């Protein structure tokens, strides 16, 4: 996708496309934004020092995890630590401090926390909500309770919503006690909030969403300049539509976070419980481990035991899963029957936890370095039961007479030729339904790899099947899962949809990068040969300009609101009509050509894509469309409430990163794991 956007001739159009795709494809683009060669190593992503108090934020890209070290004088506090804790201890010691406390903002579901590791290593006390039900030695914190850390004061606020035990830590260093920093865990993200359905049946999502409404109202009372420091960034499965930014302020969230703009409790709850994706299988196990107190494993990076052919067969007979951590090409060339490919250079931890039964023993396949790193990373989500690795790799397995097979990586041009001739295999897109609707190679089957058991329920094991995803990461994973179900003739699209787009082949969907082909054959990327070059770009219109224009000439303006109906009912621009995105083009076509058409959404991002798509569909009848800058959220603030336009609040700039952990790379490499 990134390469294709670079082909578009207009900078504004490219910007509109990228904004729109970020809004419409959060999972895909979060993958791209958080993956790089350093994604498996914590990076310093933000640092602030004031009044002698240091706060350092670490980002672990492969889990979209944000953790914190706070140092004041000779005392340090770690918040929501990852399970491998060496760098916290090292960085605190480099500042001449000892870790006195470990705080958990809530009982985490998507990773195993390092609270017991740090307590064992440093003697630190563990601070967690008194409502958590924690079974390890801890101090149960109640709402409003405070601790001192050197010259800093830290107050604990109960902010349930994501979980019952969610707490926000307010850090103040000023004499007046005003909070300067708010470590919000999964209660509040940048641009979103934590999902309410991970409590494992303890309380219903709707009841938690009701609590979240109260927590958001409480957080809104903090000073606008309070810096927000969440527990996760873009790509986390603990929320939806998270920003790639890792910090914000209360003032900025008041302007841009849709949950801050909803004043109706019922509307807030309805939005919070809608469109929740299935939670990965391992989440419930991580919750239980974190509540019980994860076993202390130390910092060992030892290579798991080497298993010969007979030992491997015994392990498989006892329920072990074979996880091949090599890249997709190596796996396709030769792999052990029954193994699944979860590449190390991707979201190895998450995808293994998604598809492999949590309590199953694991046998790893790859080089010794790959196996060592994979075993280390698996412990971050509690996959501690690595039985061993295949001694000698695939070559040894073949020499021992084990069932080694290969699967084709089909080049895009070869598949395109098969499609043209009508000789293609059954094509199955294994991405999410949202990704499939946005951009696809054609109207083929869509079965999300997270629901891979349905392969055997829906597909014919005797027919050839070709899997497709964005980059061949998930499709390669699907190949192994299908083989476990008895499929023999399976393949993967080489390079995935990325390679298909790079080849300029036809695509379908609602993405703004798709325009009608002038030569037939469906839709093509805007950069492809034969694509229409006449694209009318939407223009931005400021809220005040729209309000004034409608006041002077109301009959000249047609405002189209493309948000869901319940959001439209809660608040909308006066006189606007509410349409589904796919209905916009037809509606615009029926309007007089002189009508001033303005599209609006929540925050002015997705409307760009819909406007572009509408004009692409209209072709020669394309119109001069406008997009409401800042969306309904900004219009509501500046026009409905009469507030003056507010510039984005300033987040303190990070200082130079220390040498103990590499600084956050900028820009990051494109994802290899989508």
C-alpha positions in Angstrom: 0.0 0.0 0.0 2.8 2.4 0.9 4.4 1.9 -2.5 1.2 2.5 -4.3 0.4 5.7 -2.5 3.8 7.0 -3.6 2.7 6.6 -7.2 -0.2 9.1 -6.8 0.6 12.4 -8.4 -1.2 14.8 -6.0 0.3 15.3 -2.5 -3.2 16.1 -1.2 -4.7 13.0 -2.7 -1.9 10.9 -1.3 -2.5 12.5 2.1 -6.2 11.9 1.9 -5.7 8.3 0.9 -3.3 7.6 3.8 -5.6 9.2 6.3 -8.6 7.3 5.0 -6.8 3.9 5.0 -5.6 4.5 8.5 -9.2 5.0 9.6 -10.7 2.2 7.6 -8.0 -0.5 8.0 -6.7 -0.1 11.6 -5.4 -3.7 11.9 -3.5 -3.6 8.6 -2.0 -0.2 8.9 -1.1 -0.7 12.5 0.8 -3.7 11.5 2.8 -1.6 9.0 3.3 1.2 11.4 4.7 -0.9 14.3 6.8 -3.5 12.5 10.5 -3.2 11.8 13.6 -5.2 12.6 13.7 -3.5 16.0 10.0 -4.2 16.7 10.8 -7.1 19.1 13.1 -4.9 21.2 11.8 -2.1 23.5 12.6 1.3 22.1 12.5 4.6 24.0 9.6 6.4 22.4 9.1 9.4 24.8 11.1 10.9 27.6 10.4 13.9 29.9 12.3 15.3 32.8 11.0 18.1 35.0 11.5 19.1 38.6 14.0 16.3 39.0 11.5 13.6 38.0 12.3 11.5 34.9 9.6 9.6 33.0 10.7 7.3 30.2 8.3 5.5 27.9 9.3 2.3 26.2 7.5 1.0 23.1 7.5 -2.7 22.2 6.3 -2.7 18.6 5.5 -6.3 18.1 2.9 -6.2 20.9 2.0 -2.5 20.6 2.9 -2.2 24.2 3.9 0.9 26.2 5.6 0.6 29.5 7.1 3.2 31.9 10.0 4.0 34.2 9.7 6.9 36.6 12.7 8.0 38.6 12.8 10.6 41.3 16.0 10.9 43.3 17.2 7.5 44.3 13.8 5.9 43.9 12.1 4.4 40.9 8.7 3.0 39.9 8.0 0.8 36.9 4.5 0.8 35.4 3.0 -2.2 33.5 6.4 -3.8 32.8 6.9 -6.4 30.1 8.1 -9.8 31.4 11.7 -9.4 30.4 12.8 -6.7 32.8 16.6 -6.3 32.6 16.5 -2.9 30.9 14.3 -1.4 33.6 16.8 -2.4 36.3 19.7 -1.3 34.2 18.2 2.1 33.3 17.2 2.8 36.9 20.7 1.9 38.1 22.2 4.2 35.5 20.3 7.0 37.2 21.5 6.0 40.6 18.0 4.7 41.6 16.6 1.5 43.0 13.2 0.2 41.9 11.0 0.6 44.9 7.6 -0.1 43.4 6.0 -1.9 40.4 2.5 -0.6 39.5 -0.1 -2.4 37.4 -2.8 -0.1 35.9 -5.0 -3.2 35.5 -4.9 -7.0 35.0 -3.5 -7.1 31.5 -4.9 -9.6 28.9 -2.5 -9.3 25.9 0.8 -9.9 27.6 2.3 -11.5 30.7 3.5 -8.6 33.0 6.8 -8.5 34.7 5.6 -7.6 38.2 6.7 -10.8 39.9 10.0 -10.8 38.0 10.8 -7.3 39.3 9.6 -8.0 42.8 11.9 -11.1 42.9 14.8 -9.2 41.4 14.7 -6.0 43.3 12.4 -6.5 46.3 10.0 -3.9 45.0 6.4 -3.8 46.3 3.6 -4.5 43.7 0.9 -1.9 43.6 -2.4 -2.9 42.0 -6.1 -2.1 42.4 -7.7 -3.5 45.5 -10.4 -4.7 43.2 -8.1 -6.9 41.1 -8.4 -10.1 43.0 -4.6 -10.5 42.7 -3.3 -13.7 44.4 0.4 -12.6 44.7 1.8 -10.4 47.6 0.7 -6.9 46.8 -0.6 -3.6 48.1 -4.2 -3.1 47.1 -4.6 0.5 46.0 -7.9 2.3 46.6 -9.3 5.3 44.7 -7.6 8.5 45.7 -4.7 6.7 47.6 -1.3 8.3 47.1 2.4 7.3 47.4 5.5 9.4 47.3 8.5 8.7 45.0 11.3 11.0 45.9 9.9 14.4 45.4 7.0 13.2 43.2 3.5 12.4 44.4 1.5 9.7 42.6 -2.2 9.4 43.1 -4.2 6.4 42.0 -7.6 7.0 40.5 -10.1 4.1 40.0 -11.1 4.4 36.3 -13.0 1.2 35.4 -14.3 0.6 31.9 -11.7 -1.6 30.2 -11.6 -3.8 33.3 -13.2 -3.5 36.7 -9.7 -3.0 38.3 -8.4 -0.3 35.8 -6.6 2.6 37.5 -5.0 5.8 36.3 -1.7 7.0 37.9 -1.5 10.8 38.2 2.0 12.1 38.7 2.5 15.6 40.2 5.8 17.4 40.9 4.6 20.9 41.4 4.1 22.3 44.9 0.3 22.8 44.2 -0.1 19.1 43.5 -1.5 19.6 40.0 -1.2 16.4 37.9 1.4 16.8 35.2 1.3 13.2 33.8 -1.5 10.7 33.6 -0.6 7.0 33.0 -4.0 5.8 31.9 -3.2 2.1 31.1 -6.0 0.8 28.9 -8.6 3.1 30.2 -7.7 5.9 27.7 -5.7 5.6 24.6 -4.7 8.3 22.1 -7.9 8.7 20.1 -9.8 5.9 21.7 -10.5 3.9 24.9 -10.0 0.3 26.0 -12.5 -2.3 24.8 -15.0 -3.5 27.5 -15.2 -7.2 26.6 -12.1 -8.8 28.1 -13.3 -9.4 31.6 -13.9 -13.1 30.9 -17.5 -13.2 31.9 -17.0 -11.5 35.3 -19.1 -8.5 34.1 -20.9 -7.8 30.8 -19.3 -5.5 28.3 -22.3 -3.2 28.5 -21.9 -2.8 32.2 -18.2 -2.1 31.8 -19.0 0.4 29.0 -21.3 2.2 31.5 -18.4 2.5 33.9 -16.1 3.7 31.1 -18.5 6.6 30.5 -18.0 7.8 34.1 -14.3 7.3 33.9 -14.0 9.4 30.7 -16.1 12.2 32.3 -13.7 12.1 35.3 -10.6 12.2 33.2 -12.0 15.2 31.3 -11.8 17.2 34.6 -8.0 17.0 34.5 -6.1 20.1 33.3 -5.8 20.4 29.5 -2.1 20.3 29.7 -1.9 17.0 31.5 0.1 14.6 29.4 -1.7 11.3 28.6 0.5 8.2 28.6 -1.5 5.1 27.6 -0.7 1.4 27.9 -0.8 0.7 24.2 -0.4 2.2 20.8 -1.7 1.5 17.3 -2.1 -2.2 16.5 -3.2 -3.3 20.0 -6.1 -5.6 20.2 -7.1 -4.0 23.5 -8.9 -1.2 21.6 -9.9 0.0 18.1 -8.7 2.9 16.0 -5.7 3.7 18.2 -3.5 6.5 17.0 0.1 5.7 16.1 1.0 8.6 18.5 2.2 7.3 21.9 1.4 10.5 23.9 -1.3 13.1 24.0 -2.8 15.6 26.3 -6.2 16.0 27.9 -6.8 19.1 25.8 -6.0 17.3 22.6 -8.2 14.4 23.5 -11.1 16.8 24.1 -10.7 18.0 20.5 -10.1 14.7 18.7 -11.1 11.7 20.8 -14.7 10.7 19.8 -15.5 9.3 23.2 -14.8 12.7 24.8 -17.3 14.3 22.5 -20.2 11.9 23.3 -22.4 13.4 26.0 -25.1 10.8 26.0 -24.5 7.8 28.2 -26.6 5.5 26.1 -24.8 6.6 22.9 -21.4 6.2 24.5 -22.3 2.7 25.7 -23.7 1.7 22.3 -20.6 2.8 20.5 -18.3 1.2 23.0 -19.9 -2.3 22.7 -20.3 -2.2 18.9 -18.1 -3.9 16.3 -15.8 -5.7 18.8 -13.5 -8.2 17.1 -13.1 -11.6 18.6 -10.5 -11.6 21.4 -7.4 -13.8 20.8 -7.5 -17.1 22.5 -4.5 -16.4 24.7 -6.0 -13.3 26.4 -8.0 -15.3 29.0 -4.9 -17.3 29.9 -2.8 -14.1 30.3 -5.4 -12.6 32.6 -5.3 -15.7 34.8 -1.5 -15.7 34.9 -1.2 -12.0 35.7 -3.8 -12.3 38.5 -2.2 -15.4 40.0 1.4 -14.0 39.6 3.4 -15.2 36.6 6.1 -17.8 37.4 9.6 -16.1 37.7 11.6 -17.3 34.7 14.7 -15.1 34.9 16.5 -13.6 32.0 17.6 -16.9 30.3 17.9 -16.8 26.5 19.1 -20.5 26.3 18.4 -22.5 23.2 15.5 -24.9 23.8 16.6 -28.6 23.7 17.4 -30.2 20.4 15.0 -32.9 19.4 15.8 -35.7 17.0 13.2 -37.3 14.6 11.9 -39.8 17.2 11.7 -37.3 20.0 9.8 -34.9 17.7 7.4 -37.6 16.7 6.8 -38.4 20.4 6.2 -34.7 21.1 3.6 -34.4 18.3 1.9 -37.5 19.4 1.5 -35.9 22.9 -0.1 -32.8 21.4 2.8 -30.6 20.5 2.4 -28.0 17.7 5.2 -27.5 15.2 5.8 -23.8 14.8 8.1 -22.9 11.9 9.5 -19.4 12.5 11.3 -19.0 9.2 10.2 -16.6 6.5 7.4 -17.4 4.1 9.7 -18.3 1.2 11.8 -20.7 3.1 8.7 -22.4 4.5 7.2 -22.7 1.0 10.3 -24.3 -0.4 10.4 -27.0 2.2 8.6 -27.6 5.5 7.6 -30.4 7.8 4.1 -31.7 7.4 1.8 -30.4 10.1 3.9 -27.4 10.9 2.5 -23.8 10.8 4.5 -20.9 9.6 4.5 -17.9 12.0 7.4 -15.8 10.8 9.9 -14.3 13.3 10.0 -11.0 11.4 6.3 -10.2 12.1 3.9 -10.3 15.0 5.2 -13.7 16.0 3.9 -13.5 19.6 0.4 -12.4 18.8 -0.3 -14.7 15.8 1.0 -17.8 17.6 -1.2 -16.9 20.6 -4.1 -16.4 18.2 -4.0 -19.8 16.3 -2.1 -22.2 18.6 -3.9 -23.7 21.7 -2.3 -21.9 24.6 -1.5 -24.9 26.7 -0.1 -27.0 23.8 3.7 -27.8 23.9 5.6 -26.1 21.1 8.4 -27.5 19.0 10.2 -24.8 17.0 11.7 -25.0 13.5 14.3 -22.6 12.3 17.9 -21.6 12.7 19.3 -21.7 16.2 19.3 -17.9 16.4 15.6 -17.8 15.2 14.6 -20.5 17.6 16.4 -18.7 20.5 14.6 -15.4 19.8 11.2 -17.0 19.3 11.4 -18.9 22.6 12.4 -15.6 24.3 9.5 -13.7 22.8 6.9 -16.4 23.4 7.5 -16.0 27.2 6.1 -12.4 26.9 2.6 -13.8 26.3 3.0 -16.8 28.7 4.0 -19.5 26.1 6.5 -21.0 28.5 6.1 -24.6 27.3 8.6 -24.8 24.4 9.5 -28.5 24.3 12.5 -28.0 22.1 13.5 -27.4 18.5 14.1 -29.6 15.5 17.8 -30.6 15.5 19.4 -30.0 12.1 16.4 -28.3 10.7 14.6 -29.3 7.5 17.6 -30.9 6.0 17.9 -33.3 8.9 14.2 -34.0 8.8 14.3 -35.0 5.1 17.4 -37.2 5.7 15.5 -38.9 8.4 12.6 -39.7 6.1 10.1 -37.4 7.7 7.2 -36.0 5.6 8.8 -32.8 4.1 6.6 -31.0 1.6 6.7 -27.8 -0.4 3.9 -25.4 -1.4 3.9 -22.9 -4.3 4.3 -19.2 -3.9 2.3 -18.1 -6.9 3.5 -14.8 -8.5 0.8 -12.2 -9.0 1.2 -12.3 -12.8 0.7 -16.1 -12.9 -2.5 -15.9 -10.8 -3.7 -13.0 -13.0 -3.2 -15.2 -16.1 -5.1 -18.1 -14.5 -8.0 -15.7 -13.6 -8.1 -14.4 -17.2 -8.2 -18.0 -18.5 -10.7 -19.2 -15.9 -8.3 -21.9 -14.6 -7.6 -20.4 -11.2 -7.7 -22.4 -7.9 -10.2 -21.5 -5.2 -8.9 -18.1 -4.0 -9.4 -17.5 -0.3 -8.6 -14.1 1.2 -7.6 -14.7 4.9 -7.7 -11.0 6.0 -10.4 -9.4 8.1 -13.8 -8.6 6.5 -13.0 -4.9 6.7 -9.7 -5.3 4.9 -11.4 -7.4 2.2 -14.2 -4.9 1.6 -11.7 -2.0 1.3 -9.3 -3.6 -1.2 -9.1 -7.0 -2.8 -8.0 -8.8 -5.9 -11.6 -9.8 -6.8 -14.8 -11.1 -5.4 -13.4 -14.4 -4.0 -13.9 -16.2 -0.7 -13.1 -14.3 2.5 -12.3 -16.5 5.6 -10.3 -14.8 8.3 -7.3 -16.8 9.4 -8.3 -16.3 13.0 -11.3 -18.5 12.3 -9.2 -21.1 10.4 -11.2 -24.1 11.6 -13.8 -23.0 9.1 -11.5 -23.9 6.2 -12.4 -27.6 6.8 -16.1 -26.8 7.3 -16.5 -24.7 4.1 -13.8 -25.6 1.6 -13.3 -28.8 -0.4 -10.1 -30.5 0.7 -9.9 -32.2 -2.7 -9.8 -28.8 -4.6 -6.7 -26.7 -5.0 -6.8 -23.6 -2.8 -4.7 -20.4 -2.9 -4.6 -18.1 0.1 -4.2 -14.3 -0.1 -3.3 -11.6 2.5 -1.4 -8.3 2.4 2.2 -9.6 2.3 2.0 -13.5 2.4 2.5 -13.5 6.2 -1.0 -14.6 7.1 -1.5 -16.6 3.9 1.6 -18.6 4.7 0.2 -19.2 8.1 -3.1 -20.3 6.5 -1.2 -22.9 4.4 0.0 -24.8 7.4 -3.3 -24.6 9.2 -5.1 -26.0 6.1 -2.6 -28.8 5.9 -3.3 -29.7 9.5 -6.9 -30.0 8.4 -6.0 -32.5 5.6 -5.7 -30.1 2.6 -2.9 -31.2 0.3 -3.0 -28.8 -2.7 -2.6 -25.4 -1.1 -0.6 -22.3 -2.1 0.0 -18.7 -1.2 0.1 -15.5 -3.3 3.7 -14.5 -3.5 4.1 -11.1 -1.9 0.4 -10.8 -1.2 -1.8 -7.9 -2.2 1.3 -5.6 -1.9 2.9 -7.4 -4.8 -0.4 -7.5 -6.7 -0.7 -3.7 -6.4 3.0 -3.2 -7.3 2.3 -5.2 -10.5 -0.5 -2.8 -11.4 -3.1 -5.6 -11.6 -6.8 -5.1 -11.2 -8.2 -4.5 -7.8 -11.7 -4.1 -6.4 -13.1 -2.4 -3.3 -14.0 0.9 -1.8 -10.4 2.2 -1.3 -9.8 5.7 -2.8 -6.8 4.3 -4.7 -9.2 2.3 -6.9 -10.7 4.1 -9.9 -12.6 2.7 -12.9 -10.4 1.1 -15.5 -10.8 2.6 -19.0 -9.8 -0.8 -20.5 -12.2 -3.0 -18.6 -11.3 -5.8 -16.2 -12.7 -4.3 -13.0 -10.9 -1.8 -10.9 -7.3 -0.8 -11.1 -4.9 1.1 -8.8 -4.7 4.8 -9.8 -1.1 4.3 -10.8 -1.8 1.3 -13.1 -1.6 1.6 -16.9 -5.0 2.4 -18.3 -6.3 4.0 -15.2 -8.3 7.2 -15.4 -6.0 10.2 -14.9 -8.8 12.8 -14.4 -9.3 12.7 -10.6 -11.2 15.6 -8.9 -9.7 16.1 -5.5 -12.0 17.1 -2.6 -11.3 20.5 -0.9 -11.4 21.2 2.8 -14.0 23.6 4.3 -13.6 25.0 7.7 -16.5 24.7 10.2 -16.9 28.5 10.4 -17.0 28.8 6.6 -19.7 26.1 6.4 -21.8 27.7 9.2 -21.5 31.1 7.5 -22.3 29.8 4.1 -25.3 27.9 5.3 -26.5 31.0 7.1 -26.2 33.2 3.9 -27.3 30.6 1.3 -28.7 27.5 3.0 -30.2 26.3 -0.3 -26.8 26.1 -1.9 -25.2 23.6 0.5 -25.8 19.8 0.7 -24.2 18.3 3.8 -23.8 14.5 3.8 -22.9 12.8 7.0 -21.3 9.3 6.4 -21.2 8.2 10.1 -23.3 5.3 11.5 -26.9 6.3 12.1 -26.6 6.2 15.9 -23.8 8.7 15.8 -25.8 10.9 13.4 -28.8 10.8 15.8 -26.6 11.9 18.7 -25.2 15.0 17.1 -25.0 16.3 13.5 -24.6 19.4 11.4 -28.0 21.1 11.0 -29.7 20.1 7.8 -27.3 17.2 7.1 -28.5 14.0 5.5 -27.2 10.7 6.8 -26.0 8.2 4.1 -24.0 5.0 4.0 -20.7 5.5 2.2 -21.7 3.3 -0.6 -24.8 5.5 -1.3 -22.9 8.8 -1.6 -22.0 8.6 -5.3 -25.6 8.0 -6.4 -26.9 10.7 -4.2 -24.4 13.2 -5.5 -25.2 12.2 -9.1 -28.8 13.2 -8.5 -28.0 16.7 -7.2 -27.8 19.8 -9.3 -24.3 20.4 -10.6 -24.2 23.8 -8.8 -24.8 22.3 -5.4 -22.0 22.7 -2.8 -21.6 19.2 -1.5 -19.9 18.8 1.9 -19.1 15.4 3.3 -18.5 15.0 7.0 -17.5 12.2 9.4 -16.3 12.0 12.9 -13.0 13.8 12.6 -12.5 14.6 8.9 -10.4 11.7 7.9 -12.6 9.0 6.4 -14.7 11.5 4.5 -11.7 12.2 2.2 -11.7 8.6 1.0 -15.4 8.5 0.5 -15.4 11.8 -1.5 -12.6 10.5 -3.7 -14.3 7.2 -4.2 -17.6 8.9 -5.1 -15.9 11.0 -7.8 -14.1 8.0 -9.1 -17.5 6.3 -9.6 -19.0 9.4 -11.1 -16.2 9.6 -13.8 -17.0 12.4 -16.2 -19.8 13.5 -13.9 -17.3 14.1 -11.0 -18.1 17.1 -8.8 -16.2 19.6 -6.7 -16.7 18.0 -3.4 -15.7 19.4 0.0 -14.8 17.7 3.3 -15.6 19.3 6.7 -12.2 19.9 8.3 -12.1 18.3 11.7 -15.4 16.6 11.1 -18.5 16.8 13.3 -16.4 16.8 16.4 -14.8 20.1 15.5 -18.0 21.6 14.2 -19.7 20.7 17.4 -17.0 22.3 19.5 -16.5 25.5 17.5 -20.0 26.1 16.2 -22.5 24.3 18.4 -20.7 25.1 21.6 -19.3 28.4 20.3 -15.8 27.7 21.5 -12.9 29.4 19.8 -10.7 27.2 17.6 -8.1 25.5 19.7 -4.6 24.6 18.4 -3.5 21.1 19.2 -2.1 20.9 22.7 1.6 20.6 22.9 3.1 17.5 24.2 6.6 17.9 25.8 9.2 17.0 23.3 11.3 13.9 24.1 14.8 14.5 25.2 17.7 12.5 23.8 17.3 8.8 24.4 19.8 7.1 26.7 22.2 4.6 25.3 21.0 1.6 27.3 18.0 1.0 25.0 18.1 2.1 21.3 16.1 5.2 20.5 12.9 4.8 18.5 13.7 4.6 14.9 12.2 7.2 12.6 10.9 6.4 10.1 10.3 2.7 10.8 10.6 0.1 8.1 7.4 -1.2 6.5 5.8 -4.2 8.2 6.9 -7.7 7.2 4.0 -9.2 9.2 0.7 -8.3 7.6 
